[in-house]
Amino acid sequence: MRLCRYDNDRLGVVRGNLVHDVTEAQTQIRAAAPYAMRGDAVIAALPAWRTRLEEMASKAPGKPVSQVKLLSPVARPSKLVAAPTNYNAHIEEMKARAATQNIMPSAAIGSAGLFLKANSSLIGPSEGVAIRFPDRRNEHEVELAIIFGKQGSDIPRDKTLDYVAGYAIGLDMTARGKEDRSFRKSIDSYSVLGPWMVTADEIADPDDVPLTISVNGEMKQSSNTKQLIYDCRKLIEWGSTFYTFYPGDVLYTGTPEGVSPVKPGDTMLAKIDPIGEMSVPVRAHVIGG
């Protein structure tokens, strides 16, 4: 199942090129959720509500995806977690650039650890990435994003995928510089998630998924999660020794080589099979906006 949020916080089931409105389910789920709960109530409720969501979608007329504004499929994660250096080719790429550009050299993931991105940086593809510092190098990083479905800590490797609600395409946008990584990657709109969440059953093995991104039609990154240093199971296992994951939490798994700069007016097109593709415009930051 493909689940999206769109327009003015509506919930939809995506079938083919159509969105079927199931917002009433979202309304009921949120109304029954404790205010103090950690995580996203809708993602937490998916196992109990999936059949009803499918039935509601079958009865709702479809609207073309091209006619809606796609938001992040997760409304309220407790945190965004990201792997900074999880492809060997990307590590080598950044080492080669460190000597000539204003960027930090990248240590391998085992010593670099994971990092957090501000929840306020989370957007959907239709909202567009706003370049706040056009005088700096701002780059795309396409990644497979894991969305957690239930609470878990110290999760053993053989149980890790039991905690996954689904997957989405993630863009870990980056402003290069000497500040702390989390600071530079938590700029408003620098965490893109979408175009929807595909439930975990749609991807048999997250560690064998092709991913690409092009900018203005020119291919920039093309790889496969088979190349991850810490695979998805390892990331969940390791991350959960530091953090408790809650429903709706997002784990960006890392980006391959080929990261390149973007500027206002560009269009990024990211693809991950079998999730689909998402087009993300790059725009200028509006002060106060």
SERO-4910 file (N, C-alpha, C, O; in steps of 0.05 Angstrom, whole numbers):
BEGIN
 pado doro    nc1    nc2    nc3   cac1   cac2   cac3    cc1    cc2    cc3    oc1    oc2    oc3
  Met    A     17    -24      0      0      0      0     17     25      0     38     26     13
  Arg    A      8     45    -15     22     71    -16      5     91     -1    -19     96     -8
  Leu    A     16    104     19      1    123     36     15    150     33     39    153     37
  Cys    A     -1    170     28     10    197     25     -6    217     42    -29    213     49
  Arg    A      7    240     47     -7    264     58     -5    285     36     15    287     22
  Tyr    A    -27    300     33    -27    318     11    -45    342     17    -61    342     36
  Asp    A    -42    363      1    -58    388      3    -57    398     32    -36    402     43
  Asn    A    -81    403     44    -82    414     71    -84    392     91   -104    389    105
  Asp    A    -62    376     93    -61    354    113    -83    333    109    -96    325    128
  Arg    A    -87    325     84   -105    303     79    -89    277     76    -66    277     70
  Leu    A   -103    255     82    -90    228     80   -101    214     56   -126    214     51
  Gly    A    -84    202     40    -93    188     16    -79    161     12    -56    157     21
  Val    A    -93    143     -1    -81    118    -11    -77    121    -41    -95    128    -56
  Val    A    -52    117    -50    -45    120    -78    -47     94    -92    -34     74    -84
  Arg    A    -62     94   -113    -65     70   -131    -60     79   -159    -76     95   -170
  Gly    A    -39     69   -171    -32     79   -198    -25    108   -197     -8    116   -181
  Asn    A    -39    124   -213    -34    153   -214    -56    168   -199    -58    193   -203
  Leu    A    -71    155   -183    -94    168   -169    -90    167   -139    -80    147   -128
  Val    A   -100    188   -126   -100    189    -97   -130    186    -87   -147    200    -97
  His    A   -134    168    -69   -161    163    -58   -162    173    -29   -146    164    -12
  Asp    A   -180    192    -24   -181    206      2   -191    188     24   -213    177     23
  Val    A   -175    184     45   -183    169     69   -178    186     94   -172    176    115
  Thr    A   -182    212     91   -176    231    113   -193    225    138   -184    231    160
  Glu    A   -217    215    134   -234    209    157   -220    189    176   -223    192    201
  Ala    A   -206    170    166   -191    152    183   -170    166    199   -167    161    223
  Gln    A   -155    184    186   -135    200    200   -148    217    223   -136    219    244
  Thr    A   -171    228    217   -185    244    238   -192    227    262   -188    236    285
  Gln    A   -202    203    257   -210    186    279   -185    176    295   -186    175    319
  Ile    A   -164    169    281   -140    159    294   -128    181    312   -121    175    335
  Arg    A   -125    205    301   -114    227    317   -131    234    341   -121    241    362
  Ala    A   -157    233    338   -175    240    360   -173    220    383   -177    227    406
  Ala    A   -166    195    377   -164    174    397   -136    173    409   -132    158    429
  Ala    A   -116    186    398    -89    184    407    -83    202    431    -93    225    431
  Pro    A    -68    193    450    -61    210    473    -44    233    464    -26    229    447
  Tyr    A    -49    257    474    -33    280    466     -3    276    471     13    285    456
  Ala    A      3    262    493     31    259    501     46    236    488     69    230    495
  Met    A     32    223    469     45    199    457     70    209    441     71    231    430
  Arg    A     91    192    440    114    197    425    112    184    397    107    160    395
  Gly    A    115    200    377    113    189    350     88    198    336     73    214    346
  Asp    A     83    186    313     61    193    296     38    173    300     41    149    296
  Ala    A     15    184    307     -8    167    313    -18    150    289    -25    127    292
  Val    A    -18    162    266    -28    148    242     -9    125    235    -19    103    228
  Ile    A     17    130    235     36    108    229     33     86    250     34     62    243
  Ala    A     30     93    275     27     73    296      2     56    292      1     32    299
  Ala    A    -19     68    281    -45     54    278    -47     37    253    -67     24    249
  Leu    A    -28     39    235    -30     25    209    -37     -4    211    -55    -13    196
  Pro    A    -25    -20    228    -32    -49    229    -61    -54    234    -74    -71    222
  Ala    A    -73    -38    253   -101    -42    260   -120    -30    239   -142    -39    237
  Trp    A   -111    -10    225   -128      5    206   -124     -2    177   -139      7    160
  Arg    A   -105    -18    170    -98    -22    142   -122    -32    126   -128    -22    104
  Thr    A   -136    -53    136   -158    -63    121   -180    -42    116   -191    -40     95
  Arg    A   -185    -27    137   -205     -5    135   -196     16    115   -212     27    100
  Leu    A   -170     22    115   -160     42     97   -164     33     68   -171     48     51
  Glu    A   -158      7     63   -162     -4     36   -191     -3     28   -197      4      5
  Glu    A   -209     -9     46   -238     -8     40   -247     20     35   -262     25     16
  Met    A   -238     39     51   -245     67     47   -235     77     20   -249     92      6
  Ala    A   -210     69     13   -199     78    -12   -214     67    -36   -217     81    -56
  Ser    A   -224     43    -34   -239     31    -56   -266     46    -61   -276     45    -83
  Lys    A   -276     59    -40   -302     73    -43   -298    102    -50   -318    116    -57
  Ala    A   -274    112    -48   -269    141    -52   -261    146    -81   -245    131    -92
  Pro    A   -271    167    -94   -262    173   -121   -233    181   -122   -223    192   -102
  Gly    A   -220    175   -144   -192    181   -146   -187    209   -157   -202    219   -174
  Lys    A   -165    221   -149   -156    247   -159   -128    244   -169   -112    231   -156
  Pro    A   -121    254   -193    -94    250   -204    -73    261   -185    -76    283   -174
  Val    A    -52    245   -181    -30    253   -163    -18    280   -173    -10    296   -157
  Ser    A    -18    284   -199     -7    309   -210    -22    334   -202    -12    356   -206
  Gln    A    -46    330   -191    -63    353   -184    -63    359   -154    -78    376   -144
  Val    A    -46    345   -138    -45    349   -109    -18    359   -101      2    355   -115
  Lys    A    -16    371    -78      9    380    -66     18    358    -46      5    355    -25
  Leu    A     39    344    -53     48    322    -36     65    332    -13     85    346    -16
  Leu    A     57    325     12     70    332     36     87    309     46     86    287     33
  Ser    A    102    312     67    115    289     79     94    268     87     74    275     99
  Pro    A     99    242     81     79    222     89     78    218    119     58    206    128
  Val    A     97    228    134     96    227    163     92    255    173    107    273    167
  Ala    A     71    259    189     65    285    199     81    293    224     89    316    227
  Arg    A     85    273    242     96    280    268    116    259    278    110    244    296
  Pro    A    140    257    265    160    239    276    172    250    302    172    275    305
  Ser    A    181    233    319    194    243    343    223    252    337    234    269    351
  Lys    A    234    241    315    262    249    307    267    239    279    255    220    269
  Leu    A    286    253    266    298    245    241    327    237    246    343    253    256
  Val    A    334    213    239    361    202    244    373    197    217    360    188    198
  Ala    A    399    203    214    412    200    188    440    188    190    454    193    210
  Ala    A    447    172    170    474    160    168    491    178    151    483    183    128
  Pro    A    513    189    160    528    209    145    546    198    123    549    210    102
  Thr    A    558    175    127    579    165    108    576    135    107    590    120    121
  Asn    A    558    125     90    551     97     90    555     83     63    546     61     59
  Tyr    A    569     97     45    577     85     19    607     91     16    615    114     18
  Asn    A    623     70     10    651     74      8    659     94    -14    677    110    -11
  Ala    A    644     92    -37    650    110    -59    645    139    -52    659    157    -61
  His    A    625    144    -35    619    172    -27    641    182     -7    648    205     -8
  Ile    A    651    164     10    672    172     28    697    180     12    710    200     18
  Glu    A    704    164     -8    727    170    -24    723    196    -40    741    212    -43
  Glu    A    698    200    -49    691    225    -64    696    249    -46    707    269    -55
  Met    A    687    248    -21    690    271     -3    718    275      6    727    298     10
  Lys    A    734    254      8    762    257     15    777    272     -7    793    289     -1
  Ala    A    770    265    -32    783    278    -55    776    308    -56    792    324    -65
  Arg    A    752    315    -47    743    343    -49    752    359    -25    754    384    -27
  Ala    A    758    346     -2    764    361     22    787    379     20    788    401     33
  Ala    A    807    371      4    832    387      2    828    413    -14    844    432    -10
  Thr    A    808    414    -31    805    437    -48    779    453    -44    777    475    -54
  Gln    A    760    442    -28    735    456    -24    731    460      6    744    448     23
  Asn    A    712    477     13    707    484     40    688    463     53    665    470     60
  Ile    A    698    439     55    682    417     66    698    401     86    723    402     86
  Met    A    685    387    103    698    370    123    704    343    111    687    332     97
  Pro    A    728    331    117    733    304    109    713    285    123    705    291    145
  Ser    A    707    263    110    686    245    121    698    219    132    712    205    117
  Ala    A    693    214    157    702    188    169    681    167    162    658    174    156
  Ala    A    688    142    162    669    120    157    649    119    179    653    129    201
  Ile    A    626    107    173    603    108    191    609     97    219    598    107    239
  Gly    A    625     76    220    630     64    246    642     82    267    636     80    291
  Ser    A    658    102    258    669    121    276    654    148    275    654    162    295
  Ala    A    641    154    253    626    179    251    600    178    267    591    199    277
  Gly    A    588    155    269    562    152    283    539    162    266    543    170    243
  Leu    A    515    162    277    492    174    264    489    203    274    503    211    292
  Phe    A    471    217    261    465    245    270    436    251    268    421    237    254
  Leu    A    427    272    281    399    280    281    395    305    263    412    323    262
  Lys    A    372    306    250    364    329    234    339    340    248    322    325    257
  Ala    A    336    366    248    313    379    262    287    371    248    286    370    223
  Asn    A    267    365    264    241    358    252    230    381    235    215    376    216
  Ser    A    237    406    242    228    429    227    239    430    199    230    447    183
  Ser    A    258    414    193    270    413    166    254    395    147    260    394    123
  Leu    A    235    380    158    221    359    143    199    371    125    182    387    134
  Ile    A    200    364     99    180    373     80    173    350     61    186    329     60
  Gly    A    151    354     46    145    337     24    155    348     -2    163    371     -3
  Pro    A    156    332    -24    168    340    -49    156    365    -62    170    381    -74
  Ser    A    129    368    -59    116    390    -72    123    417    -59    119    438    -71
  Glu    A    132    416    -34    139    441    -20    164    454    -30    167    479    -29
  Gly    A    182    438    -41    207    448    -52    228    455    -32    222    463     -9
  Val    A    253    452    -40    276    459    -23    283    489    -26    286    498    -49
  Ala    A    284    503     -4    290    532     -5    320    537      2    328    530     25
  Ile    A    335    548    -16    363    552    -11    367    578      5    362    600     -4
  Arg    A    375    574     30    377    597     49    404    612     45    405    636     49
  Phe    A    425    597     38    451    610     34    461    605      6    476    586      1
  Pro    A    452    621    -14    459    616    -42    489    620    -47    499    611    -68
  Asp    A    503    633    -29    532    638    -33    548    613    -26    572    612    -31
  Arg    A    535    593    -13    549    569     -5    541    546    -24    522    548    -39
  Arg    A    557    525    -23    551    501    -39    529    485    -25    533    475     -3
  Asn    A    506    482    -38    483    467    -28    480    442    -45    477    445    -70
  Glu    A    479    419    -33    480    394    -49    457    375    -42    446    375    -20
  His    A    449    359    -62    430    338    -58    443    312    -49    466    307    -56
  Glu    A    429    296    -33    438    270    -25    414    252    -25    398    253     -7
  Val    A    411    235    -45    388    217    -47    393    192    -29    415    181    -29
  Glu    A    372    183    -15    375    161      4    349    145      6    327    156      2
  Leu    A    351    120     12    328    104     21    322    112     50    340    112     67
  Ala    A    297    119     55    289    127     82    271    105     94    252     96     82
  Ile    A    278     97    118    263     77    133    244     92    152    252    110    166
  Ile    A    218     83    153    199     95    171    190     73    191    181     52    183
  Phe    A    194     79    216    188     59    237    158     58    243    144     78    241
  Gly    A    149     34    250    121     30    255    114     25    284     91     28    292
  Lys    A    134     18    300    129     14    329    153     20    345    175     22    335
  Gln    A    149     23    371    171     30    390    191      7    393    183    -16    395
  Gly    A    216     14    393    236     -7    396    263      5    405    271     26    396
  Ser    A    277    -10    423    303     -3    432    319    -28    435    308    -49    441
  Asp    A    346    -27    430    363    -51    431    351    -73    414    347    -96    424
  Ile    A    345    -67    390    331    -86    372    352   -106    360    371    -97    348
  Pro    A    348   -132    363    367   -151    352    364   -152    321    343   -147    310
  Arg    A    386   -158    308    387   -157    279    365   -173    266    352   -164    246
  Asp    A    359   -197    276    340   -214    262    311   -204    266    292   -215    255
  Lys    A    307   -183    283    280   -172    288    277   -144    276    255   -133    278
  Thr    A    298   -133    265    298   -105    257    275    -98    238    262    -77    242
  Leu    A    271   -114    217    251   -107    198    222   -109    208    203    -99    196
  Asp    A    219   -123    231    192   -124    244    184    -97    254    160    -92    259
  Tyr    A    202    -78    257    196    -52    268    192    -31    246    186     -8    251
  Val    A    194    -40    221    191    -21    198    163    -20    189    151    -41    182
  Ala    A    151      4    187    124      8    176    126     10    146    109     -1    132
  Gly    A    147     23    136    150     26    107    174     42    100    192     47    116
  Tyr    A    175     49     74    198     63     63    190     86     45    167     87     35
  Ala    A    208    106     42    203    129     25    229    137     13    250    128     21
  Ile    A    228    155     -7    252    168    -18    259    191      1    241    207      8
  Gly    A    284    193      8    293    215     24    315    231     10    332    220     -4
  Leu    A    314    258     14    335    275      5    347    289     30    333    304     44
  Asp    A    372    283     36    386    295     58    402    319     46    425    316     40
  Met    A    388    342     44    401    365     32    422    376     51    420    374     75
  Thr    A    443    387     39    467    395     55    478    422     46    481    427     22
  Ala    A    483    440     65    498    464     60    526    459     69    531    454     93
  Arg    A    546    460     51    573    454     59    585    476     76    578    500     73
  Gly    A    603    469     93    616    488    111    629    475    134    630    450    135
  Lys    A    639    490    153    655    480    175    639    476    200    649    466    220
  Glu    A    613    484    200    596    480    224    590    450    228    596    433    211
  Asp    A    579    444    251    570    417    257    552    407    236    535    421    225
  Arg    A    554    381    229    539    369    208    508    372    212    494    380    194
  Ser    A    499    367    236    470    369    242    460    397    237    438    401    227
  Phe    A    477    417    244    469    445    241    465    452    211    445    465    204
  Arg    A    484    443    194    483    450    166    461    434    151    452    443    130
  Lys    A    453    412    162    433    395    149    405    398    160    387    384    152
  Ser    A    402    416    179    375    420    192    362    446    183    343    454    195
  Ile    A    373    458    162    360    482    151    332    475    143    326    453    134
  Asp    A    314    495    146    286    491    137    285    480    109    298    490     91
  Ser    A    270    458    105    265    445     79    287    427     70    287    417     48
  Tyr    A    308    422     87    331    406     79    328    376     85    347    361     83
  Ser    A    304    368     93    298    339     96    273    333     80    251    338     90
  Val    A    276    323     56    253    317     39    246    288     42    263    270     44
  Leu    A    220    282     43    210    255     47    186    251     29    167    267     30
  Gly    A    186    230     13    163    225     -4    168    205    -26    187    189    -23
  Pro    A    153    206    -47    129    222    -50    106    212    -33     86    226    -29
  Trp    A    109    187    -23     91    174     -6    106    152      9    130    148      4
  Met    A     94    139     28    106    116     42     95     91     29     70     88     26
  Val    A    112     73     21    103     46     13    106     28     38    127     28     51
  Thr    A     86     12     44     87     -5     67    109    -26     63    117    -33     41
  Ala    A    119    -37     86    143    -54     86    140    -78     67    159    -88     56
  Asp    A    115    -88     64    111   -112     48    117   -107     18    119   -126      3
  Glu    A    118    -81     10    123    -75    -18    153    -78    -26    159    -79    -50
  Ile    A    170    -79     -6    199    -82    -12    209   -107      2    211   -108     27
  Ala    A    216   -127    -13    224   -153     -2    250   -151     13    253   -163     35
  Asp    A    269   -136      2    295   -133     15    305   -104     12    313    -96    -10
  Pro    A    304    -88     33    314    -60     31    343    -58     24    353    -36     17
  Asp    A    358    -80     27    386    -79     21    393    -88     -7    415    -97    -13
  Asp    A    373    -86    -25    377    -90    -53    357    -73    -69    339    -83    -82
  Val    A    361    -47    -67    343    -27    -78    358     -7    -95    376      6    -84
  Pro    A    352     -3   -120    366     17   -136    356     45   -130    332     49   -125
  Leu    A    374     65   -130    366     92   -126    381    111   -144    405    107   -149
  Thr    A    368    131   -154    380    151   -172    369    179   -167    348    182   -155
  Ile    A    384    199   -176    374    226   -176    386    241   -200    410    238   -205
  Ser    A    370    256   -213    379    273   -235    372    302   -228    353    307   -213
  Val    A    388    321   -239    382    349   -236    379    361   -263    398    361   -279
  Asn    A    356    373   -268    350    384   -295    355    364   -317    364    371   -339
  Gly    A    348    339   -311    350    318   -331    378    305   -333    381    286   -348
  Glu    A    397    314   -319    424    303   -319    428    284   -295    426    293   -272
  Met    A    435    259   -301    439    240   -279    462    247   -262    484    253   -272
  Lys    A    458    247   -236    480    254   -217    488    232   -199    512    227   -194
  Gln    A    468    217   -188    474    195   -170    459    170   -180    436    172   -187
  Ser    A    473    148   -180    460    122   -187    475    100   -173    499     96   -177
  Ser    A    460     85   -156    473     64   -141    452     44   -131    430     43   -142
  Asn    A    459     28   -112    441      8   -101    447      5    -71    470      7    -63
  Thr    A    427      0    -55    432     -3    -27    448    -28    -20    456    -32      3
  Lys    A    454    -45    -40    473    -67    -36    500    -56    -30    517    -71    -18
  Gln    A    505    -31    -36    532    -19    -32    534     -6     -4    555      5      2
  Leu    A    513     -7     12    515      5     39    537     -9     56    540    -33     54
  Ile    A    551      7     71    571     -4     90    557    -18    113    561    -41    119
  Tyr    A    540     -3    126    521    -14    146    495    -17    132    482      2    125
  Asp    A    486    -42    128    461    -46    115    437    -37    132    441    -29    155
  Cys    A    413    -38    121    390    -28    136    386    -42    163    379    -29    182
  Arg    A    390    -67    163    387    -82    188    407    -73    209    401    -70    232
  Lys    A    432    -70    200    454    -61    218    448    -33    228    453    -28    252
  Leu    A    439    -16    211    433     12    219    412     12    241    414     27    261
  Ile    A    390     -3    237    369     -4    257    379    -16    283    374     -5    305
  Glu    A    394    -38    281    405    -51    305    423    -32    320    421    -29    344
  Trp    A    442    -20    306    461     -2    318    448     23    329    453     31    352
  Gly    A    431     35    313    418     60    321    401     56    346    400     73    363
  Ser    A    389     33    348    371     28    371    386     22    397    374     21    418
  Thr    A    413     19    395    428     18    420    433     46    432    439     48    456
  Phe    A    429     67    416    431     94    425    404    107    429    400    122    449
  Tyr    A    385    102    411    359    115    411    337     94    414    340     71    406
  Thr    A    315    102    426    290     88    423    276     99    399    271    123    397
  Phe    A    269     81    380    254     90    356    224     88    363    215     69    376
  Tyr    A    210    108    353    181    109    357    166    109    330    179    115    310
  Pro    A    140    103    330    125    103    305    128    129    290    124    151    302
  Gly    A    135    127    265    138    152    249    166    163    248    172    180    231
  Asp    A    184    153    265    212    162    264    223    154    237    216    133    225
  Val    A    241    171    226    252    167    200    282    163    202    296    178    216
  Leu    A    292    143    188    321    137    187    331    139    158    324    122    142
  Tyr    A    346    160    153    358    164    126    384    147    126    401    150    143
  Thr    A    386    129    106    406    107    108    433    115     96    451     99     98
  Gly    A    436    138     84    461    146     72    460    150     42    442    139     29
  Thr    A    478    165     31    478    171      3    503    160    -12    524    160      0
  Pro    A    500    153    -37    523    144    -52    538    167    -65    532    190    -59
  Glu    A    558    161    -81    574    182    -93    558    197   -114    537    188   -123
  Gly    A    568    220   -122    555    236   -143    540    260   -133    526    273   -148
  Val    A    543    267   -107    529    290    -97    539    315   -112    562    317   -118
  Ser    A    520    333   -118    527    356   -134    511    380   -125    490    377   -112
  Pro    A    519    404   -132    506    428   -123    480    433   -138    476    426   -161
  Val    A    461    446   -124    436    455   -136    432    485   -129    444    495   -110
  Lys    A    415    498   -145    410    526   -141    381    531   -147    368    515   -160
  Pro    A    370    554   -138    342    561   -144    337    559   -174    352    569   -191
  Gly    A    314    547   -181    307    543   -209    312    515   -219    301    507   -239
  Asp    A    329    500   -205    334    472   -212    310    454   -204    294    461   -188
  Thr    A    309    431   -217    290    410   -210    304    384   -206    319    375   -224
  Met    A    300    372   -183    312    346   -177    291    324   -181    268    328   -173
  Leu    A    299    302   -193    281    279   -197    294    255   -185    313    244   -196
  Ala    A    283    246   -162    294    223   -148    277    198   -153    252    200   -154
  Lys    A    290    175   -157    275    150   -162    286    128   -145    310    125   -142
  Ile    A    268    113   -133    275     88   -119    254     67   -126    231     71   -120
  Asp    A    262     46   -139    243     24   -144    241      6   -120    261      0   -108
  Pro    A    217     -3   -113    191      2   -126    175     25   -114    151     25   -117
  Ile    A    188     43   -100    173     65    -88    161     83   -109    138     90   -108
  Gly    A    178     90   -129    169    108   -150    188    131   -154    212    127   -150
  Glu    A    179    154   -161    196    177   -165    183    202   -153    159    204   -151
  Met    A    200    222   -146    190    247   -136    206    270   -148    230    270   -149
  Ser    A    191    289   -158    203    314   -169    203    335   -148    182    341   -135
  Val    A    226    347   -143    229    367   -122    241    393   -134    263    392   -143
  Pro    A    226    415   -134    237    440   -143    256    453   -123    252    449    -99
  Val    A    275    467   -133    293    482   -116    286    512   -119    284    522   -141
  Arg    A    282    526    -97    273    553    -98    290    571    -80    306    560    -64
  Ala    A    287    597    -82    301    615    -64    287    617    -38    262    616    -37
  His    A    302    620    -17    290    625     10    278    653     11    290    672      2
  Val    A    254    654     22    241    680     26    244    687     56    235    672     73
  Ile    A    256    710     61    260    718     89    233    721    104    215    735     95
  Gly    A    231    706    126    206    707    142    186    687    131    164    684    143
  Gly    A    192    673    110    173    654     98    178    626    105    163    608     97
***
